[in-house]
Amino acid sequence: MSENKPRLALDLYVLAQGVKTGVYRVCDELFPRLVESSRFEPCFLVREGDDTKAGAYLATKQLPGRPVGRASTTADADILLSPFGVPPTPWLSDDRVLKAHIVYDLIAIHRPDYFSREAADEVRNIMSSLDEHTVIFAISEYTKRELLDHRPDLRPEQVTVIPLAAGPWFKPCDDAAERARMRAEYAIPPDVPYVLSLATLEIRKNLDQVVGAYVAHMEQHPHSDLHLVLAGMSGWKLEKLEGALAAAGPWRDRIVLTGFVDDADLSALYSDALCFVYLSRYEGFGLPPLEAMACGTPVICADNSSLPEVVADAGLSFDADDVPGVARAIEQLANSAELRADLSRKGLRRAALFSWDRCADIVAETLLASHAAYAALPAHKRRRSGPLPGTPAWQAQVTIDSLPTASVFGYRDGSRGPVFVAHDAPPAPGGDPAWPAWADRLPVQAGVARVEGGRRTQGHLKTGDAARPLVSYVTVVRNNTATLARTLDSVQQQTYDNVEHIVLDGASTDGTLDLIRRYADRLDYFVSEADAGLYDAINKAVPLARGQLICILNSDDWLEPDAAEIAVRRMREALDGPALLLSGALVREGAVTHPWSPAFVHPGCYFTCANDCHNAIYATRAAYERSGPYDTSFRIAADFKWIMTSLDAGSAFVYTQEPTVNYSMGGTSGDVRQHSVECMRVVSERFPFLSSVEVSGLYHCFFRLAGAVAQQQGDRPANHTAFLQRVFAMHERRPDFLSALSWASIATLEHPADVAARAGPLVQGSSQLGVVIKASARKALLQHPRLYGFAKRGYRWLRG
């Protein structure tokens, strides 16, 4: 990269095709301005097979900049701007290149029947290619809203609206000779008034209703010499238009289809028209009405999608199917020179508000600012979100955008999962219906020594609301002076400014309390007193949170600077009800960092174990009220049980792979034997009708590390398939159990045909098979950090 100018690659995909649609016009106006702005070091991405056409375009425009190939990436550019189409794979997958994309509309998503299958698939692929780092330009506020509704995982601030404009040659044409020449060129009879509609002749443009309105007018005024001119190239699904033309009767001869009109003739075509009618059913922006207004032509326009943004009160607006209303508007314009003049003046003023120079400036400034921010991100923050770890390889062929919720197939950042409500879950052992008793300070207990402090004790209480939620971080600690300061600092350094921090110390004896006191003016509340262990302390601490979102932050872990900001953005629509955000974590093991993406939680996780980082979960107050406290009789798996209890209680689960916390490996949770015992106990308590042999067998069938720890756990089924069939048959009248068993089965399903196909070439030698198994195990375990820790401690053979 040059010292001051980012290298900007402009994708010539659209311009090389040479088909002069609205998208072509956007590129033709925008790209030269970006190249000539002197703010970038430009180059041009030329796709395979487009060399000749792309070269001809660049030569005609005399644009400086070198062409680069589709396989080039960081060697040639820092930013790639794609006006249409998915970028080539080497560019899309290279996290060092900032991707930018222009989004015009979502018509192919909402109305695929308006397009060929290939065209609709291309738009769906474009939508799928956008991720949380893509700089997105939407051509209207309407398109931005549609995009964010379709992709709630995208942030509103990453979508910039760039209003388009009419080209500089669109202006009133007063040259009578030029207008006469234009009429002759396109077979429009001389000296007759005409209504103009310009669009690609396709079903979405609703031209059959334009014909219907014209015919309705002519039937009311049979002696009028008014004509209708339909200008534009033929497009997709013309049956309705052809039917309307056939039904026009005696007025068919007065309807002129010009075909494609050259840019040089458009101003004369617009200017010579009595009025311009545009009844499209859906537009991302709508350039033709703006071009007509720039030429001083009165506009009659549909009132849907983005068209009101463009036309505002400078034209006459109608429902796209209001044929009688449009016919009356044509009559009014035909009979009133004063109305035509008024709309002409309004249209000229309105069109003057739109400028290609302003559009290019917005694009350039957004790209420069976004590139500076992107370049400052650490490498792990640039990773594209994608399929969940451990999901089948063929998931890449599934369009996640087509899934209404998060699922075993994967999710987009910000996706919600389905709500599961258990019908026969037993009450949690030791559950307290009065918990949580929300309070600002820990209740005093007779005979219990304590020290407390923080801003709350001085009367400073933080609050939040739907517009600016408060995020509460809860840390429990005992004898940890080594890493606690890092944890406390990470909360203080949040980019989101409405957070609070509550710290409960378990009567430390090593100087931890002195460390906490040094932060007293920055902590919202701290207290030090003896407790009965980690989960007892958490149960005391959670009710002290005043925030709409609550996160448990261990004293040896620390937050990413934008953790609270991510949580608020992803949970803003779920604050009022019971809901949990499961976010990503960065697993720290010495100098090595592993990303830990949250796994989709479903009833089958009772048997597979929910692979989610507790410190990366943000829960609403209602979620804690519904789930009840953590079960203090567990030493390791109380968080797992709490997650599943929340699921059974009907809490909503929201997912994002964005990392919010740095998680330190080690500690009590590394005891694989105890973890296995406690996970099976969770199953036993949830499904008390299962025998110990059945619980152990389910563990071996589904738990991801069961094969590695078989030596430490008995009752392994001799035949897993037969065992599952028997368990299914034995408990077929228990719907919650069958649901959990079904979810676990589909989540871990590996069809025998796939196993055979993969293993076939390996039967040549057992040693080769063992190497492959070990390599596969290592890869899978790295995607499940807790299990990786178990394996590393207990089974050195997995390390090869």
N, C-alpha and C positions, 0 to 999 in steps of 0.2 A: 504494500500500500504506500502511496506517496505520502509525504509528511502531512499535508493538509487536506487532500482530496480523496474521499473514498472512491474506490473503483466500482462503477455502476454498470452492470450488465443489463442491457435492454433486450428482452426476448422478442425476436422478429417473427414469431410464429404466425401472428395474424397478418402482418403487413406482407409477408412473403406469399400468402395465399392470394392476395390481390382482390378479394371479394369485398366490395365497398359497402359494407354494412355499417351500422352504428358503431360497433366495436372497432372496425377499421378506422372510422373517422376519429375516435378517441385516440388511438395510437398515432395516427397521422398528425394530429394536432399536438399531442403531449410529448412524444419522443423528441422531435426537433428542439422544442423549447428546453427540455432537460439537458440535451447535449450542448446547447448553446448557452446554458446558464453559467458556465465556468465554475460550478460548484462541485462537479464530479470529474473523474477521469473516466470517460465513457468507453464502453465496448459493446458489441452486439452478439447475442447468442443466436447462432444460426443452426437450426435443427437439420438432421440428416435428410438429404434430398432437396433442401431449400436454398442451396448455395447460389444458383443462378438467379432465381427470383429475388432473393434477399439482396444480392449484389446489385441487381438492376435498380431496386428501390433506393439503396444507399447512394448509388451514383446519381440518380435523378435528383435526390434531395441534397446531394453534396454534403453529406453528414460526416464529420470527422470521427474516427474511432475504429478500432480494429475488430474484425469478426473473430469469435471464439467458437469452438465446437461444443457439441452437446455433452461430451465426456469431460470437458474441462471444468474445473471448479475453482478452488482457492488460489490456484496459480494465476488466475485471470481476473478475479473479481472479489469484492467484499460484500456487494449487494446484488441481488437478482430481482428485477422487476418483471413480473409476468402479467401481461394484459389479458391472457386467456389461455386455457389449457394447463395441465399439470406439468411442472418443470421436469426435465429429464432426471432420471433416478440419481445419477451422480451429484447433481446440483441439490436435489431435494433432500438427500440423505447426508449432505455435508453440513455439519453443525457450525462450521466456521463461516459459512456464507449466510448473511441475513436475507431471508426471503420476503418479498413484498408481492402482493397480488391485488388486482382490481376485480371487484365483484360488481356485476351489473344488475343482476336480479336473481330470484330463486324460482322463476317460472317453471323451469324443467323439474324442480323438486315437487312443487305443489300441483302442477298440471302437466305431467309427462305426456298426456295425450296430445298436447300441442306440438310435440316434437317426434322426430324419428327416435328409435331406440338408441341408436349410436350417439345422437346429439344429447339425449337426456342422460345417458351414462357418462358422457364427458363432463357434464355439469356436476353430477354427483361425485365424480372423481375429484373435481376441483374442490368441492366443499370438504371432502375427506382429507385433502392434502393440507388444509389450513391447520396450523397448530397454535399453541399459546404464544409462540414467538413471531409468527407471521405478521408483518405489517400489512394491514388490510385497508384498501381504499374502496369505499362504497359510493356510488354515483348519486345517491340521494339519501335523505333521512329515512325514507320508507324502506329502501333496500337495507340500510343498517339495522332497522328494527326487525325486518324479516330474518336477516342473517343471525342476529342475536337470539331470536326466538327459536330458530332452527338449531343453533349451536350455542346453548347456554354456557358451555365451557369457555367460550371466548370472552375476553374482557371488553367492556364497552370502550375503554380508552385505547384499545389497540385497533379500533375501526375508525378511520377518519373519512368524513364525507367530503367529496370533491365535486361540487356542482359543475356540470359540463357547460358548454356554451355553443352558440352558433358561430360558424367560421366567419372570418372578416369579409368574405365576399357576399354574405347574406345581408342585403340592404335593399331598400326600395329601388326598383328599376323603372325609371321614367323614360327610357329610350323606346319610343314607339316602334322603331325599326327593329330593334333587338327583340322585342316582344313578338313582333310579326314573324321574324325569322324562327323564333322558338316554336310558335304555333305550327308553322310549316314543317319543321323538323319532326314534330311528334303528332302530326295529323289532327291537330285541334282546329276546327273550322274557324276562319277569321270572323271578327266582328260579332261574336256571340258571347254572352256571359257564361262562366262555368264555375261550378263548385269543385274544389280540388281536394283529393285525399291522397297523401303520399305515404307509402309503407310497403314493406315486402308483402306480397300477396300471400298471406297465410292465415290460418284459422284464428290465431290469437288476435289479429288486427281487426276482426269483427266487421270486415268490409261488406258482408251481406246486409248488415243493418244500415250501413251508409247508403247502399243501393236502395234499401227499403225506404229510408227517409227521403231520398231524392224522388223515388217513384211516387211516394205519398204526396209530396209537394206538387209534382207535375199533374197528378190526378185532380188536384184542387185548382190548378192553373194550367189547363191544357193548351192555352194559346201562348204560353211563355216559350221563349227560345233558349231557356237555360239548359246547359249541358252538364254532365258529370265527367270529370277526368280522374281516373284511377292510375296513379303513377307508381312504378316500382317493379322489381323483378319478381318472378314467380317463386313461391316458396312451398310450404308444407300444407297438405290437406285443403284443397281448394273446392271441395264438393259443395259447401254451403254458398260460397261466392258464385260458383257456376250455376247453382240452383236459383239464386237471386237474380242473376243476369237473365237466365232463361225465363223467369217469371216477370221480367220488366215489361213485356208486351211491346206496345208501340214506342216505348221510350228507350228500348234497347239500342236503337241506332244513334241515340244521343249520348251514349256512355262510351267514352274513349279510354282504352287501355294502352298506355304509352310504352310499357315495358320500362327498362332501366333508363333513368334520366341522368345525363352527365352533370357533374358538379357545376360546370360553367353555365348550364342552362337553368339551374334551379331558381336563382333569384328572379329571373324573368317569368318562370312558371308560377312561382308564388305570387309575385306582384300583379300579375295579370288576372288572378282569380278574384271572383266576387267574395269568396270566403274559403276558409280551410276547415275541413271536418275531419276529426280524429276520434274514433270511438273504440280504440283499443281496449281490450279487457284487462290488460295488465302491462305495466311499463316500469322498468327500473328507473328510468328518467323521462324519456320522451323528447328526443331531439326535434322531430318534425314540427310540433307546435311552436317550439322556441324559434326555429328557423322561419316559420311563417310570420311570427310576430316581429322578428328582426327585419322582415321585408315589408312590414306595415299591413299585412293581410289580416282581416278579422278572423278570429279563431272560435270554432265550436268544438268543444272537447268533452270527453268522458271525465267523470269526477272520481275515478278510482285510482288506487295504488299511488304512484308518485306524481301523477299529472297535476293535482292541485298545487304541489310545490313549484311546478314550472309555470303554470298559467296564472295561478292565483285569481285575482278579479279582473284580469286583462282580457278574459274571454268569456264565452257563454258555456256553462257546464251543465251536463246532463248525465243521467244514468246511461250506461252503454247500450241498454235495450229500449230506451225511451224514443222510439221511432217517431211518434206523433209530436213530441216536444222538439226534436231536432228538425222535423219538417216545418214546424211553426217558426223556429229560429231562422231557417233559411228564408222563409217568407218575409220575416221582419227585416233581414239584411237586404233582401232584394228590393224592398219597398222604401227603405230609409237610408238615404245618403248620410244623414246626420249620425245615425247609429254606427254606420260603417266607419265614418271619420273618427268617432269617439273611441271605438275599439282599436282602430289603427294607432291612435296616439297612445292609448294605454299599452298596447302591445310593444310599441317601440321603446317606451320607457321601461317596461318589464324586461325586455331582451337585453337592454343596456346594462342590467345588473349582473349579467353572466359574462364571464371573461375567461378565455383559455389561458391568458397570462396568469390570472389569479389562480386558476386550477393548477397550473404547473408550479407556481410558487408554493402552494399548499403541499403538493407532492414532494417537492425538493426539501422544504423545511422539515417535513415529517420524516423523510428518509434520513436526513442528516442527524436529527435528534435521536431517532431510533437506532441508527448505527452506532452512535456514541455510547448509548446505554447498553446495546448488545455487546459491543467490544469490551465493556467493563465487566461483563458477567463472567464468573468462573466457568470452566468447561462443563462441570456437572449441571449447571443451570441452563445450558444451551441444549441439552438433550431433548429430542422430540419425544412427545408423549405417543405411545403406541399401544399395541396389544399387551395384555397382562403377562407377566412372566409365567412360564410353565403352561401356557395354553397351547393347544395343538398348532402345529406349523401352518395348517391350512387356514388359520384364522385370518391371515393376511388377505385372503380372498373374500372375506366377509366385510361388507360396508357397515361399520359400527354406527354410522349416521342413520342407518335404517332401523336401528334398534331403539325402541321407545324408552328403555331404561338400561341401567347397568345390568350385566348378566355374566354368566360363565364365559361368554364370548369376549368380554372386555367392556370398556367404557371410555367415554370421553371425560376429560377433566371437568368436574362439576355435575356429572350425571348422577341421578338418583337411582337407587335400586328399588325393586318392588317391596311393598310393605308386607311382612309376614306376621300373622297373629296366631299364636299357639292356642289350642282349644283345651288341651288336657295337661298343661304344664303344672307340676306341683309347686306349692309355695316354696320360696327359697328358704333353706334352713337358716334359722336365726334372723330372718327378715324382720325389719322394724317398720311397721306402717307409718310411724310418725317421722321417719327419716326421709328427706332431710328437713330438719327444723332450721330454716334459714335464719342466720343471725350475723351481726356485725363483729361480735367478739365471742370467744369461746366461753361457754358458761362456766362459772366458778364451781369447783367441786370441793366439798369440805375435806380438809386433810391432804389435798394435793398441792404440792409446791409448784409454783410456776413463775415465769418471767414473760412479760409481754410488752410490745411496743409497736412503733410504726405510726403512720400518719392518721390512721383511724382513731387511735387513742387520743389524738389531739383534735378530733372532730372533723377531719377531712374525709368525706365519703364520696367515692366516685359513682357516677351513674351512666347509663346508656339508654338508647332508644332505638327504634327501627332504623332511623337515618344514620345513627352513629353508635352502633352497639359497643358495649363494654366487653372486653375479653379478659377473663380471669385466668391467671396461671397459679397453680397450686403446687408447692414443692414441700415434700416431707424429707427430713434429713436427720441423720444421727452420726456424729463423729466422722465428718468428711470435710476437712479443711482443704484437701487437695484440689477439689474441682468445683466446690460450691460457688466461689466467686465468679467463675466462668458462667455458671448457670444464671446467677443473679444479673450479671452484666448483660447477658443475651436478652433478658426481658427489658432492661432499661434501654437497649439499643434498637427496639422495634421501630420500623418505619411508620407503623400505624400508631397514632398518638393517644388512643383511649384504651389503655391496658392497666391491669392491676396485678399485684403479686402478693400472694399469701404464703408464708413460710411457717411450717410447724417443725420444731426441733424436738427430738425425743430425749431431752435431758442429756445432751452431749457432755462429754468430759474432756474433750481434746482441744478446746479453743474454738469450736464451731460457733458457739453462741457469741463469742467475742467478735467473730467475723460478721455474723448477722447484725450485731449492734452497730458495726461500722456502716451498714447500709440502712440504718433505721429511718433516716430522713427520706429515703427513696422507696422503701417498702411500704405497702399499704397496711399490712398487719403481719406481726410475727408473734409467736408464742413458743415457749419452751417448757415442756412438762413430759413426764414419763408416759409411754404408751405401750400397747400390747403387740407392737409390730407394725410393719409397713401398712397393711390394709386397714388396721384399726386407726392409724394416723390419717390415712386418706379419708376414712369415713368421718373423722372429726373435722377435717379441713374443707371438704367439699361444701358443707352447708355455710361456710364463711364467705363463699364467692358471691359477689353482687352482680357479676357479669351475665349477659345473655348467652355467652359461650364460655365453657369451662374446660381447661386442659390440665392434665396431670403431668408435671414436668419433673423428672427425676433429678437429683442433685449431681449426678455425674453426666448428665446430658445437657445440651445447650441448643437454643433456637437459631434458626436461620433469621436474618434481619427482617424479612418480609413475611414471617410466619403468621402473625396476627392479621396482616393485610390479606393474605391468601384466605385465611379462615373466614373473615368477614365477607369477602367477595363471594366465596363459594356457598356460604350459608345464609346470605341475606334473605332469601325467599323461604327459609325454613326455621326462622328464629322463634315463631310463635308456637310451634308444636314440638312433640318429642322427636328429636333428630340428632344424628351423630355425623360429623365429618370425619372420614378416614383419609388422612393425607399421607404423603410420602415421607420417608426418612432417609438419612444418609448414615449408613452403618460404619462406624469408625473402629478400625482394628489396627493400631499402630499407625503406620504411614499409608495403609490401604483403606480405600473408601468403596463401599458397595452401595448402590442405590437399592432401597427397599420400597417397592410399590405396594400399596395396600391391595390385598386380595378381596375379591367379591365375597361378601358374607351371605350365606344362605343356610337353611336348616341342616343341610348335610355337613356343615362345618363342625357339628358335634362329633363327627367321626373322623374328619380330616384335620381338625384343629384350625382355627381362624388365624391365618398368617398375617397379622396386622400389628403394627407397633402401637402399644398403648399410649405412649407419649406423643404420638402424632394424631390423637383423636381429640376432637372438640365436640363437646356435648352441650345441648341446651339444658336449661333448668328443668324443663318438662321431661326431658329424657331421664334425668336422675330421679325425678319424682315418680316416674313410672317404673323404673328398673329396680329401685330399692338399693340398699348399700352393698358394698363389696363383702363377700363372704370371708370373714377373718379366719375361718378354720382352714383355709388354703394358704400354703406358703408361697406357691409359684403361680398357680393357674387361676387365681381369683379374678384377674383381669379378663382372661378367656371366658370364664363363667359369666362375668358382668356383660361382656359383649353379646353373648348368646342370650342372656336374660333380656337384654335390651331388644334384641331381634324378636324374641318370643312375645315381648310386650307391645309390639307394633310400632316401635320407633322407626322413623325413616333413616336410611343410610345414604349419605352423599359421598362420592369418591373423587379424589384427585391424586395424581401422581406427583404433583408439585411438592418438593421436599420442604418440610417445615421444621424438622428437628434433626439434630445430630445425636445418634444413639451409640453409646459405648458398649461394646461387647463385654460379657463377663458377669460376675455376680451370682446370686443364688439361682437365677433362672437358667444357669448353665448346667444344672444337675439333671441329666437326661433321664435317669431312673425315676427321680421324684416327679419330674414333669410328666412322664408317662403315667405314673400312678395317679396323679391328680387329674389328668385329662380323662382317664377312664372313670374316675370318681364323678366327674362332671356328667358323664354319660349315664352312670348308674343313678344319679339323683334326678336327672331329667327324665329318664325312662326306667322307673323303679321296678317294672315288671321283667326286665331283662336279667338273666342269670349272670353270674360272674364269668362263666365260660363264654356266653354270648357277647358280653362287653369286651372281653379280651379278644375274641375272634374278630369283632368289628374293628377294633384297634389295628389288628394285623392286616385286615383287608384294605383299610383306607388311610391310616395315618402315614404320612409321607416318609417317615424315617423308620417305620416298623421293621423293615427288612434288616436294617443295620443294628437294631437293638433286640433282635429276636432272642439272643442268648440271655438277656436280662428279663424276659417276659415269657411266661409259659402259656399253655393253652392255645398254641398256634394251630389254626385249622389245617388238616392234611390236604383238603381240597377247598380252595376259597370259593369257587363257584357253587359247589354243592352246599357249603355252609350258608352262603347268602340266600340261596333258594329256600333252605330249610327255615332260616330266620324269617324270611318274608312270609312263608306259609304259616309259621307259628303265630305271627302277630298281624295277620291281614286285616283284623278288625280295629286296629289302632291307627287312625289316619295321620296323626302327627308323626308317629314313628315311620310309617311308610313314606310320608313326604320327605322326612330327613334322609331315609335310606335311598330314595329315588334321586334326591339332589346330590348326595355323595357319590352315587353310582355314575350319574351323568357327568359330574365334574371330574371324575378320575377315569372315565371310560377310555379304554384302548381296545379297539376292535381286534379280534384274533387275526383277521386278514392283514391288518396293518402290522401287527407284531411279527407275523410270519414273513411278510415282505421285507421288513427291516432286518430280521435275523437271518434270512436266507443266505446271504453271502458270507455270514460270519461263522457258519458251522464248519468251516475248514479247519479250525483249530480252537481249542478251548482257551488258550492263552490270549488269542486275539479277541475273543468274545469278552474275556475278563477285562482287557484294557478298555474296550468300548463301554462296558458297563460302568467301570470306574470313572471314565471321562464324563459319561452322561450323569452319573450321580453327583460329581463335583459341580457340573454346570447347574443342575437343578438345585443343589443345596445353596449355592451362592445367591440364588434368587429367593431363598427363604432363610434370612439371616439367623433366626433363632435355631432352626434345625441345623444350619451350618455350624453354629457354635457347639451344638451337641456332638455332631459328627467329628469335629476337629479334636474335641477333648477325648472322646472315647474310642475312635476308630481310625487309626493312622493309615490303614490301608486305603481309605478314600482319598488320601493325599497323593497317592501314586508313588 
